[in-house]
Amino acid sequence: MRRAFAAPDEAAVPGWEPLSACRERVVPAVRRVLEVHGDDDVVLVGHGTAWTLVVADLTGRPPDLERWSALAMPDVIVVGA
């Protein structure tokens, strides 16, 4: 996964979606959900890599790979609480 984050425009493993493609697909969808629901609490379910990209986008910070590597299965990420 670190290789995927280091080169987000390339598939880290043959057949994997490049992270840039994941970001282009997931981030706008999450932003739209947040726009529609305003100040309501929203729960989204997905995989940790996508949420790592979303959190980076929403917070304006680089992807937190240490947090990603510490994710349990399942886990919860809270943004803006």
C-alpha positions, 0 to 999 in steps of 0.5 A: 500500500505504501507503494500505491500512495507513493505513486498514486497514478500507477496500479501498485499491483496488476489489476488494482485501481490506481489511488488517483482513480479511487480519489477521483471516484470517491471524494466527489461522492463523499463531498456530495453526500456531505453537501446534501446532508449539511450538518447532519451526522453521516455514516459511510461504509467502505474500505480504509484506503478510500477513507484515507484518501477522503480524510486527506481531502477533507482535512487538507493534509497528506494521507496518514499512512500510520493511521491507515496501517493501524486500521482494524477490520472493521474500524471507524474513522471520525472526521469533524466530530 
